[in-house]
Amino acid sequence: MTTWPNQTDEKCQELIEEITKATHAVTGAPLDKIAVVIQEIPQNRWGEGGIMATHPEFPELSRRRG
């Protein structure tokens, strides 16, 4: 799981639990064999649609088409 920083421990725990459950449901892998790693990437090192995540209008501009 790759996300921006500042996730709380509670949110990280929830992500780990839900990703583990979904992986188990889809693949049948044993729960104790599913590892989840949360990697936090600073917004100034993340971009979508050619727009850096720190840009004030990132949510709108990053949804470009074509």
Secondary structure, DSSP 8 states (H G I E B T S, - for coil): -EE-S---HHHHHHHHHHHHHHHHHHH---GGG-----EE--GGG-EETTEETTSTTHHHHTT---
